[in-house]
Amino acid sequence: MGEDDRRGLAYVCLTEGAIQLDAGRAKEAVESLMPGLLLSQELDEPQLVTRFLSQLAAAHSMQHSTTTAIEFGLQALANAREQKDKYSEAVSA
């Protein structure tokens, strides 16, 4: 599978996770988001990694997994700051 295909797959995972979050299915969202996070890390796509981390924070928050939600949220915030991505930083905060 080429890099563009793998990037596309990561976006599919992100979209699926967002849809599941919107539907209140946090567990299923995490199941979609985790493989996408790993893939975006492998592809060295820091902005995409930040988006996955933010979505995972929201999913864990919905499941009342506060510690895990905070951990993902802090990682997202650190990533955004490292990339000087003010939009992602604001969304992650």
Phi, psi and omega in degrees: 000131180286166182298321178296321177295319180294321177296317178299319178297321178298318178294326176298315179299318180296317180294315177302315180298318179296318179297317180294322176298315179300329180273000179081016181257075186295320181298315179293326177298314179299320180296330176276322187284324184299313178297324178293322177299312180299319180295316180293328175292317177299323181281354182055054179248083188300323179292322178291320176303315180300319180296318177297315180300318179296316179294321178294324175299315180296318181296317180290327176297318178298332180270005181064028174265073190301314182299314180294320178299316179296318179300312178296319180297318179294322176296318179298316180296316179297318178300313182298317180294319179299324181273358184055040181260093185296324179297307180297326178297317180294319181292323183285336187288000000 
